[in-house]
Structures are given as C-alpha cells and as structure tokens.
C-alpha cells in the first residue's frame, strides 16, 4: 500500500488489518514507517504488518520497493502530492514530480501486481483519486490533472481483467482532513492568526456544493476502500466511486 504511514493511507491500512489482512506499509522515511507499523501492531498484536521505505519521486527507490514486495493480492495506490500553486508558477520539474508520484507510482506498482493477479484469477487494485480529478481546481491544476490521469489509468486497467475475479476501481475522495490537509490548515491558521476550527469551517463554507458541510474523516474514505478490497465487491469493477461528501454535482 503506497503512502500509508498517515492520513487516508494509514486509515485504510488499519481497516484492512482489522479485517485480517497482512499489510505492507510504505512511507518516505524509516522513522515514519517504523512508527506506523508499531502503531498497528500495538492495536492489533496478532496482525502481520511490515513496511518498506521508498520515495516514489525516485524511480530507483520504486524499483527497489517492487523487488522487495513479492506477489500481493490487494494493491492500494494511495500515495500523492498536493499543494496550492498558481498555474504560472508550476515549472516542468514540478509537473514531472507530480506525475512520477501521483501517476507513475500506480503504473509501476500495477505493472508488477496485475499479471500475477490475473494468473491466479483473483485480486484487487484500488486507486485513491479525488473529486479534483473531475472538477480541476484553479489553484491546483497540476494536482487535478494527475488525479484525472489516475481515473483514466484505473479505467484502462479494469478492461484487462475481463473474465476473472480481479477488479480495478477508483475512489473519488472529497475534502478530507488528512494529515497533509491538517498541516496546511494549521500553517494557515498560524499565519493568519485564526483559530483552526474557525478556518476549517470557513474553508468548507466556501465550498458551496458540499452536502456534508464538513471535512471528511480519513476513516470514511477507508470504509469504502476496505469494502472494495474484499470479496463482497466482486461485481464492482472499472468503477469510479464517490466518497466526496456530495461536492461533485455531475453524475459519473
């Protein structure tokens, strides 16, 4: 599971462990990986949990992770970069970094995992995308474009699973109070001298289409991911499922 030491990824890992799955976590630093693994083992002492350090911005580290991974039954492509940036300030190197992490990580991991899944006749590949892949934000064009590419990747890979019990699906998350978002809100709160809760409410209040009227919790995304990773979702394939709090106003 890529990008799984905190936030949505860690919530998914926790949900899968609770269902009895053996989980391999991933993060960019050994310290974060060790803390995440320890946290899960402390809560679930009998769980089979391990971790592999790799920064998906570096194809070499990605290759090392794949070599260490072996065959897997469930692949969760969760790792992703995001930041607010004016379009004119996003140079070619930034675009490349975003594609390496947000898109090519899923390409490389899926290219490793899918053939063995097809040979065994069972498997799950899941992409954690975003409503920003459908409604591209003006202040995060590069992020939105990569999330749209993730949708296309999941759709194409699903077509390769015909006649098997392998499925490939994508979750479109909405505004989620992940660790990265919490850090950004905290920094803005400090810089603008505004209480964090007030800033959170203002951010969501500025989004006029949300039906939930609050940030989504990582566990709420994880609940859908755990369902899609299990046997009960066998008839759901090639789908883009929304856990967006009603932000999107179009029908997919």
C-alpha positions in Angstrom: 0.0 0.0 0.0 1.7 3.2 -1.2 1.7 6.3 1.0 0.3 4.6 4.1 2.1 5.9 7.2 -0.5 8.6 7.9 -3.8 10.1 6.8 -6.1 8.2 4.4 -3.5 5.5 3.7 -2.9 4.7 7.3 -6.7 4.6 7.9 -7.1 2.1 5.0 -4.2 0.0 6.4 -5.9 0.0 9.8 -9.2 -1.1 8.3 -7.6 -3.9 6.3 -5.6 -5.2 9.3 -8.9 -5.2 11.3 -10.3 -7.5 8.6 -7.4 -9.9 9.0 -5.3 -8.9 6.0 -1.5 -8.9 6.1 -0.4 -5.4 5.3 2.8 -3.9 3.9 3.0 -0.2 4.6 5.1 2.4 2.7 6.5 5.8 3.5 9.3 8.0 2.6 11.3 7.7 5.8 12.2 4.8 8.0 11.1 6.6 11.1 7.5 7.1 9.8 7.3 3.5 8.6 8.5 2.2 11.9 6.0 4.3 13.9 3.1 3.3 11.6 4.0 -0.4 11.8 4.4 -0.2 15.6 1.1 1.7 15.9 -0.8 -1.1 14.1 0.9 -3.9 16.0 0.2 -2.2 19.3 -3.5 -2.1 18.4 -3.6 -5.5 16.7 -1.0 -7.6 18.4 -1.6 -10.7 16.1 -1.5 -8.7 12.9 1.0 -9.3 10.2 2.3 -5.9 9.4 5.6 -4.8 7.7 6.9 -1.7 6.0 9.1 -0.7 3.0 10.7 2.7 2.7 10.5 4.3 -0.8 10.1 7.8 -2.2 8.0 7.4 -5.4 9.6 10.5 -6.8 12.7 8.4 -7.3 12.1 5.6 -9.9 15.1 3.7 -8.4 13.6 3.6 -5.0 10.3 2.5 -6.6 12.1 -0.4 -8.3 13.7 -1.4 -5.0 10.3 -1.5 -3.3 8.9 -3.6 -6.1 11.8 -6.1 -5.9 11.1 -6.4 -2.1 7.4 -6.7 -2.4 6.7 -10.1 -4.0 3.2 -11.2 -5.0 0.3 -9.4 -3.5 -3.5 -9.9 -3.6 -4.5 -6.3 -2.9 -2.8 -3.2 -4.2 -3.8 0.2 -2.8 -2.4 3.1 -4.8 -2.7 6.0 -2.3 0.5 8.0 -2.4 0.1 11.5 -3.7 1.5 15.0 -3.6 -0.6 18.2 -3.4 -0.1 21.8 -2.8 -1.7 25.1 -3.7 0.2 26.7 -6.6 -0.6 29.3 -9.3 -0.5 27.7 -12.7 2.2 30.0 -14.0 4.5 29.1 -11.1 4.4 25.3 -11.8 7.5 24.6 -13.9 8.3 21.4 -15.8 10.2 19.8 -13.0 7.2 20.2 -10.7 4.9 18.7 -13.3 7.3 15.8 -13.7 7.4 15.2 -9.9 3.7 15.2 -9.7 3.3 12.7 -12.5 6.1 10.4 -11.0 4.4 10.3 -7.6 0.7 10.6 -8.4 0.5 8.7 -11.6 3.7 6.7 -12.4 3.7 5.1 -8.9 0.4 3.5 -9.8 1.6 2.5 -13.2 4.7 0.8 -11.8 3.1 -0.9 -8.9 0.1 -2.1 -11.0 2.5 -3.4 -13.7 4.1 -5.5 -11.0 1.0 -6.8 -9.3 -1.6 -7.3 -12.1 0.0 -10.2 -14.1 0.2 -12.4 -11.0 -3.4 -11.4 -10.0 -4.7 -12.4 -13.5 -2.8 -15.7 -13.4 -4.3 -16.5 -10.0 -7.7 -15.3 -11.1 -8.3 -13.0 -8.1 -7.0 -9.7 -6.9 -7.9 -6.1 -6.1 -6.3 -2.9 -7.4 -7.6 0.4 -5.9 -6.7 3.9 -6.8 -7.3 6.7 -4.3 -8.1 9.6 -6.5 -10.1 12.8 -5.8 -13.0 14.9 -6.9 -10.3 17.3 -8.1 -9.7 14.8 -10.9 -13.2 15.7 -12.2 -13.5 19.3 -11.1 -10.0 20.6 -11.6 -9.1 23.3 -9.0 -7.7 26.5 -10.5 -5.1 26.7 -7.7 -4.0 23.1 -8.0 -4.2 22.4 -11.8 -1.2 20.0 -11.7 -2.8 18.0 -8.9 -6.1 17.8 -10.6 -4.6 16.7 -13.9 -2.7 13.9 -12.2 -5.9 12.8 -10.4 -7.7 12.8 -13.7 -4.9 10.6 -15.2 -5.4 8.2 -12.2 -9.0 7.8 -13.2 -8.1 7.0 -16.7 -5.4 4.5 -15.6 -7.9 2.6 -13.4 -10.5 2.5 -16.2 -8.0 1.1 -18.7 -6.6 -1.5 -16.3 -10.0 -2.8 -15.5 -10.5 -3.7 -19.1 -7.6 -6.1 -18.8 -9.4 -8.1 -16.1 -12.3 -9.5 -18.2 -13.5 -13.0 -17.2 -11.5 -13.0 -13.9 -12.2 -12.2 -10.3 -9.7 -9.3 -10.4 -11.1 -5.8 -10.1 -9.7 -2.4 -10.5 -11.6 0.6 -9.0 -11.1 4.2 -8.1 -12.3 6.2 -5.2 -13.1 9.9 -5.7 -12.5 11.4 -2.3 -13.7 14.8 -1.3 -12.2 17.4 1.1 -10.7 15.1 3.7 -9.0 16.2 6.9 -5.9 14.1 6.2 -2.5 14.7 7.9 -1.4 16.9 4.9 -4.5 19.0 4.9 -4.3 19.4 8.7 -0.7 20.6 8.4 -1.7 23.1 5.7 -4.7 24.3 7.7 -2.5 24.6 10.8 0.1 26.7 9.0 -2.6 29.0 7.5 -4.2 29.3 10.9 -0.9 30.4 12.5 0.0 32.7 9.7 -3.4 34.4 9.7 -3.9 34.2 13.5 -7.3 32.5 13.0 -8.4 29.5 15.3 -8.0 26.2 13.4 -11.7 25.2 13.8 -12.8 28.6 12.5 -10.5 28.3 9.5 -11.8 24.7 8.8 -15.4 26.0 8.9 -14.5 28.9 6.6 -12.8 26.6 4.1 -15.7 24.2 3.9 -18.2 27.1 4.0 -16.5 28.5 0.9 -17.3 25.2 -0.9 -20.9 25.8 -1.8 -21.6 22.4 -3.3 -20.7 20.2 -0.3 -23.7 18.3 1.1 -21.7 17.0 4.1 -20.9 20.6 5.3 -17.7 19.4 7.0 -14.4 17.8 6.2 -14.5 14.1 5.5 -12.5 12.0 8.0 -9.9 9.6 6.6 -11.8 6.6 8.1 -14.8 7.5 6.0 -12.7 7.0 2.8 -11.1 3.9 4.3 -14.5 2.3 4.9 -15.2 2.3 1.1 -11.7 1.2 0.3 -11.9 -1.8 2.7 -15.2 -2.9 1.0 -13.7 -2.6 -2.5 -10.7 -4.6 -1.3 -12.8 -7.5 -0.2 -14.9 -10.3 -1.7 -18.2 -8.6 -1.3 -17.3 -6.1 -4.0 -16.9 -8.8 -6.7 -19.4 -7.2 -9.1 -17.8 -3.7 -8.8 -15.2 -3.3 -11.5 -13.9 -0.4 -13.6 -15.9 2.0 -11.4 -15.2 5.4 -10.0 -17.0 5.6 -6.7 -17.6 8.8 -4.9 -16.8 9.4 -1.2 -16.8 13.2 -1.8 -19.4 14.4 0.7 -21.6 15.5 -2.2 -19.1 18.0 -3.6 -19.4 16.8 -7.2 -22.6 18.0 -9.0 -22.1 15.8 -12.1 -23.1 12.2 -12.5 -20.2 9.8 -13.2 
